[in-house]
Amino acid sequence: MSSDTLSEQEIVEQLEQFGLSEKEIDTYLAILDNGEAKASTIADETGVSKRYVYSLSEDLEERGFVDVNDHVVPTTIEARPPEETISRMTSQLETLGPALAERFTRSDTSAQEFEVIKSRVTVLKRIREYLAEAEQELALTIPQSQLGEIEEELRAAADRDVLGLLIVNTVDADGPVDTEELEGIASVVRVSEQAMPVLLTVDNELGLFAPLEMVLRSNTDNRSIAFTQEQLVPVLVTSFLGNYWALAEEVYVSNPPALPRTFGSFRNAVHAATVYLRDDVAIEATAEVRPAQGSEYVTADDADYETVSGRVVETTQGLVEPTSSGFAAEHSFVVERDGERISVGGFGAFTEDYEAREVTLAYADES
């Protein structure tokens, strides 16, 4: 599971920020858990009346979270794909940007969580600044014509062993991309002919969104948003992987960093482990873990964590081809310890055995 997957409490808090009430959240999560269910089933799980479930579900349907299938008997309630819901939320954010730009001003931009940007020059400047701050991972879509403006910062991040996921958008290209020029610019580079907005996330802390036209043209009324919002950045990372990454064609994968290495980004560790395994290099992992969210635990202090070590035998991921994850946020690996196989996910993991906060990979002792 991705290191950016949220705990159930964090999911509840995020849904509250999107305007859902406590009962709506309980109902929606119960529907998600079932995929599709009768109102009576949801009522039993949430402790509310069946009539109230119908009322809540109708509200959730209007907001795009579920579908009420009243054309069948008995009526069922079906969750819409999470990727579709996330995409809709992201689109709402994109639509909100220009409206905010006309009403929101602040003199001290260094301290604010959201910054509305009105010029292409400032967009590129902010991208360069954010790339320079990357320590663990970055994800970026950029039109080919603007790649040269930020190439130096991208290569510097790659030299720091930052996991870089780059989509080069060729919608404005005069000819085919020279893939040799893309070597070493990021960990994984993909190319897409489809028009995409400019989207950047860095270390789950920094984010930027810009309409494509604003970067391609100097005279436009479009506005961009740059932000330092830890709750919002993971949503954009998931949107990047689910909505854009899958549409682009892989053209370059870098060699993983030399080992041993400790990774603060779980996706970075999964990427490195995947490439090493595909090159038939035996590796082992040592991870600080606690039982995953599917297990019963309450506290979250250091006493919850233990160290597990073992040979890495398998990864599940959507970063490099061929991918093996079932959905955009799924990234994990399996270690073998004393004949037992243990699955490890990142922060908020719930389908794996353990959730890791730090992973060290090393070459395995073959003796």
N, C-alpha and C positions, 0 to 999 in steps of 0.2 A: 504494500500500500504506500502511496506517495507520502513523503515527509510533510506534505502540506494538508493532508487529510485532517479535518477538524474533529475534536471530541464531540460527543453528543451534546454536552452543555454549550460548547462553542457554536454548534449548529443551531441550537435553540436561540442563542443570543443573536446570531446573524439573521435568522428568519424574523426575529422580533424587529431588527433594524429595517427589514423590508415591509414592516407594517402588519405582520401576522400576529393575531392574539394567541394567548397560551393554548386555548382549546383548538384553534385552527392548526397550530403547530403540532399538538398531540395527534390530531386527526390526520394531518398530512404525513407525519412520520409513520403512523400505523399503516396508512395506505402504501407508503413506500416499502415497508417491511413485507407487505403481502403482494405488492405488484398490482394485483386486481382482487377485489373482494366485495362481498355483499355488505350492505350497510349494517346488518345485524352483527357481522363479524367485527367490523370496526367499532361498533357500539360496545361489544363485549370487551374489547381490548382497551378502550379509552374510558369506559365507565360512564358514558353519557347515553342518552336515549337515541333510538334509531332515527326518530324525527329530527333531532338536533344534528345527527351525523349528516342527514340529507341537506339540512340548511347550511352547515359548514362546508360541505362538499360543493354546493352550488357557488358559494363565495370563492372557494379555491379554484373552481373551474373558470370563473370570470377572470381570475388573476393568472390563469395559464399553468397552474400546478397539476391539475388532474382533469380527467374526462369522466363525466357521469353518463354511463351507458344506460339510458332509460328506454332504449328501444328493445331491450331484452328483458325477460322475466325469469327470475327476479332482477331488479336493477342492480348493476355492479358499478363500482367506482374504481377507476384505473389511473395509476400515477403516470404522468407523462415522463418521457426519458429525462433524467437529471441534466444531461448535456443540453437538451432543448430548453429547459427551464433556465439554466445558467446563461445560455446564449441570449434568451429573451431579456434577462436582467442586465446583461452587458449592453444590449441594444438600447435599453432604457437609459443606461448611463451615458451612452454615446449621444442620444437625443437630448439629454439633459445638459450636456456640456455647453452648447451655444447659448442656451437660456441663462445658465449661470454666468457665462462670460460677460453678459450685458449688465448684470446686477451686482457682481461680486468684485470688490477691489480691496486691497490691503497694502499698506506701505511696506511692511516688513515681511517679504516673501520667504525669507530664510526659515522662519519659525512656523509657517502655516502648513497645514496638512494638505490642502488643495491649492494649486496655482493654475489659474487660467492663462493660457499663452495665446498671444494674438499674432505672432509672426513666425514664419518658417525659420528664420535665423535663430530665434530663441529656442524653437523645438530642437533643432540640431545641436545647439549648445547644451541644452539640458540632457539630451541623449549622451553626448560625450561625457558630461559630468557624472551621470549615473553609471555609465560603463566604467569610468575610472574608479568608482567606489566598489565595484563588484568584488566580492571575496569568495563566494561559493558557487553561484550559478546565475545565469541570465538567459532570458528568452526574448527574441526580437524579430519583428517583421520589418523589412525596409525595402523600398523600391531600388532597383538596380542603379538608377541614375544618382542616388544619394549615398551609395555604399562607400564611395571614396571619401566622403565627408567624415565618416566615423571609423574607417578601416584601421587607423593607427590604434585607437582605443580598443577595438575588438581584438586585434592581434596581441596587444599588451595583456588583456584579460586572459587570452589563451595561454600566453607565456606564464601566467600566474596559476595555471591549472584550474581556472574557473570553468565550470561546465557551461559551455555556450551552445544554445540551441538557436540557430539562425535560419530564417526563411528570407530568401532573396526574391522579391516580387518583380517579375519581368514585364509587367503590363506596360511599362514605359520604355522598354528596351528597343534599340534599333535593330538588334540581331540576337542570335543565340548567346547565352552566357558562356564565357570561357571558364570552364570548371577548374582548370589548373590554377587560375588566379584566386580561387576560393580556398585552396588548400592552406591549412594552418590559421584560417581566420576565426574559426570556432570549432567546438568539439564535433558537432554534427551540423551540416549545412544542407538545406533543402531548397529547391527552386520551384516556384509556382507561377503559372501564367495568369492566374486569377487575381483580380483586383482585391487588395486587402488594406485595411487601415494600418497605420504604423502603430505598433504595440510593443512596449518594452516593460519587462519586469526584472528586478534585480534583488536577489537575496531575500525574497518574500517581504521586502521592506519598501522598495521604491517602484513606482509605476508611472507609465506615461501612455496616453492615447492621443492620436492625432488622425483626423480624416486624411485619406490619401491625397486629396486635392490640395490640402494645405501644404504638404511637403513638396509636391510637384510644381506648385505655382507660388509666386511671391505676392501676387495681388489677389487675395481671397478674403471673404468675410468669415470663413470658418474659424473655429477656435479649438484649441487643444487643452488637455488637462494633464498636469503632472501632480503626483501625490506621494505622500509618505503615510500610508495607511495599511497597517499590517492585516486588518480584517478584509480589505478589498483586494490586495495584491494576489492572494491565493486563488480568488475567484477568476482573476484575469489569467493566471497561469493555467488553470483548468480550461478556460475558454481557448487559450492559445493552443494547448495540446489537443483539445477535442474538436475545435472548429476550424483550425487553420493548419496545424501540423500534419494532420492526416490527408489534407488536400495537396500537399507539396511532395515533390519527388526528391528522394535522397540522392545527393551527388558527392558527398564527402563525409568521411568519418575519421577523426584523428586517432592516433595511438593514445591509449590511456596513460595517466601519469605513472612514473616509476614508483615502485613499492619498496618498503612499507609507507603507507600514507593514512592519515586520519582525516575523515571526511565529516564536516559539519552539515553538509547537504546530503540527505539520503539518496536523492536522485543521482547525484554525482557518483556516489559509491556504487549504485546499481549499474550505472553506465559503464564504469570502469570494470566491474566484475563481469558484465556481459561481454565486453570486447575481449577481455582476457580469456574467458571460457571458450569463446569462438575461435581463439587462436590456440586452443588446447594448452593453455598455461594454467597449471594448478595453483590455486590461491586459497587462502584461508581468511576468515573474518573473526575479529574480536569485537564484540558489540556490548555497549551498556544498554540493557533492556529491562523492561517490566512487562507483565502480562498485558496482552492487547485488550482493547476496549470490550471485546466479547467476553472477557473473563471478569470475575467479580473483584474489584478493588475500589477503594474510596480515596485514599490519600495520594499525593503526588510528590512526596519529598524524596530525598536521596535514598532513604531507606527502602524505597520500593524497587530500586534498580539493582540488578545483578549483572555479572559479566558472563557471557556465553562465548565460546570459541569453537570453531570447527571448520572443516573443509567446505567451501562453497561449491555446491553441486548443480545449482539451477537458479535462474533469475526469471522474473516476470516483469516485462517492461514494454513501453511504447515509444522509446527514444530512437532506437536504430532498427533497421530492417534486418531480418523479418521480425516484426513485433509479436509479442505474445500476451499482451494485456487485454483484458476484456473491456476496459473503459479507460478514459484518459488519465485518471488519477492513480491507476494501479501500477505500483512499482514495489517489488519485494525480491528477496532472495531466500534460498533454502540452504542451511548448513547441516552437515552430517556430523554428529557427535556421538561417539560410542555406539555406532550402529543405528542411532535414532536420527530422524530427519526433523529439523525445526525450521519453521517459516518465520521470517523476520520482516516487518514492515516499518515504515517511518512513523512520524508523529501522528497520533490518532488512528493507527491501524486497528482494525477490528476483525478482519477475516483471517489474519495471520495469528501465529501463536504468541508472538512478542512484538512490542513496539520499541524501536531503538531511538536513542537520542544522539548517539555517536557511534561511528563505525570505523575500525581500522582494518585495512586490507594489507596482506603480506603474501609473498610467494610461499607456497606450501613446501614443507620439507619432504622431499621424495625418498629420503633414506629409509 
